Amino acid sequence: MEKRKRSDAKQNRDRILSVALGELVRSADVPLSVIAKKAGVGQATFYRHFPTRESLVIEVYRHEMLQVTEFAKQLLKTLPPDQALRAWMNRLAEYAMTKTGLAGALRGVASSKEYMANDGYAPVIAAAQMLLDANDEAGTIRPGITTDKFFLTIAGIWQIDATEDWQPRLTWLMDTVIQGLCAGAPGKPAGGNP
């Protein structure tokens, strides 16, 4: 019986997170009661899992960042390191462009103690490091690319206006970043395409 309760609680929690992501992307200020209703749970169940708005927003963000990390692992299992890096960069960039409402919700809780205690960026940094290490080992990127340098090169993602036709600009940016990362790579022919 206890196992069944835990299973139900996990399903409720997962459903709340799924609904919350969709709603927060649309509006950073969505009422929590709307999320609870759409998730099919009562207020007590909702607040048992997420006692504050901050705890919900932080958990949605953390869950999404863990998905980004898992995607990097899967890519490295199925693609050469340089292709895995590019596919992961595309996923990260598309995430940034399509989840702008979540970014607004995060800005709203960024000064809370819960957020400051949560290292939400760690999974993304770990995924980038894993991909950079694989590419460094394969000789498909120039030596010396750190995660700090990598994130500095892709910072332009956050300058693209998500309300306009952003896909062509994003593709151009990712192509340019990959060319820069691969220029001078020991395993790439000089002048060749990455």
N, C-alpha and C positions, 0 to 999 in steps of 0.2 A: 504494500500500500504506500509506504514512504517513497519507494522508487517511482511510483506513478505520480505522486505529488511533485517530486523533483522534475520529472519529465514535463508535466503540465506547466510548472513554473518556468522552465527553460523555453518552452514553446511560446508562452505568454511574453516573456522577455524578448525573444527573437522577433515576434510579431510587432511588439511595440517599437523596437529598433528599426525594423523595416518601414513601418508606417511613418515613424518620426523622420527618417531620412527623406522620404518623399515629400513630406509636409514642410520640413525645414528648408529644403531646396527651393520650394515655392515661396515661402515666407518665413523669415527669421523670427517673426513675432506670432507664429501660429499658437493659439491657446492650447495648453496641455490637455484640456478636456476634449478638444477635437481629435487629438492624437489617440487618446484613450478610447474614444467612441469608435473611431475608424479601425483601431486594433482589436475591437471587440472585447475590451476588458473594462471592469469597473474602476472607479477612482481609487478605491483602496488598493486594488491589485497594482494599478499603475504606480501609485506612490510608494508601495512596498518595494518595487524595483528601482524607482527613480524618485527619491524624496524631494529633489529640487530640479528646476529647469537646467541649472548648470550641470548636474550629474547626468541628465539625459543627453544634453548637447555634447558633453565631453565623451560619453560612451559611444554615441553615434560616430563621432569623429575618430575615436580610437578604433572602433570596429572597421570603419572604412580604411584607415591606414594599415591595419593588419591585412586587409584584402589586397591592398597594393603590394605589401611585402610578399604575400603568398603568390601573387601573380609573377613576381620576379623569380621566385624559386621554380615555378612551373615553366617559365620561359627558358630558363637555363637548362632544364631537362630536355627540352624539345628543339631548341634553336642554337646555332653557333652564338658565342658571346656577343659579337657586334650586332647581330640581328636581334638578340634578346634585349640588349640595351636600348636599341631604337624602339622596339615594340613597347618596352616598359616606359620609355620617355613619352611615347604617344599616349599611353594609358594615363600616365600622371598628368599630362597636359590636358587631355580631354576631361579628366576628373576636375581639374582646376577650372575649366571653362564651363562645365555643366553643373557644378555644385556651388555656384556663387552664393546662393541663399544660405547654404551651410556655413560659408565663410562669414556671412553677416551674423549668423547666430553665434559663431565662435567669437567674433569681435565683441559681441554682447556679454560674453562670460570671461573674456581674456584676463580681466583683473581679479577674478574670483580666486580664493585660496585653493579650491579644488583644481582649477585649471593650472595654476602655478605649480602645484604638486604633481601634476600629470605630465609625463614626458611624451606628449603626443607625436612629436616629430621623430622620435627614436626609431620606430619601425621603418619609416621612409628612408632615413639616413642609412639604416642597416641594409635595406634593399639596394640602395644606390651603391653602397660599399661592396656588397656581394657582386653586383654586376661589374663594377669597375675593376675589382680584383680578378674576375674571370677574364675580362678583356685585357688586363695588364699581363696576365699569365699567357694568354693566347697571342699577345703582341699585336692586338688589333686597335689599341689606342696609344697615343703618345705617352711616354713615361711621365710620372709625376702628377697625374690627375688625382686630386684629393676630392673628397665629397664637398668640401667648402668651395673648391674651384668649379666643380660640376654644377652645384646649385647656383653659383654666381652666373655661369654661362646660360642656364635655362631660366634665369629670373625674368627674362622678357615675356614669358608666358603670362605673368600677372599684369603685364601692360596692355595686353590685347583686350579690346572691348568685347565682352561676351554678348552684347546686344546687337552686334553687327555680324556680317558674314565672316566669322573668325577662322573657319577651317583652312582656307588658302594661306592666310597669314601664319597660322600655326604650322602648317606643313613646311612652308618656307623657313620658318625659324628652326624647326627640328632638323631639316636638311642642313642648314648652315651650322648648327651646333655639332651635328655628327661629323661633318666635314672637318670642323676645327678639332674635334677630339681625335679624329683618325689621322690628321695630317702629321707626318713624321713618325707614325707608328712603325715599330720594327718589323712587323709581319705584313705590312701593306706595301705594294709596289709604289714607287714615287710617281705622283701624278695620277694614280689610279683612283677610281671611285670607291668609296667605302662600301 
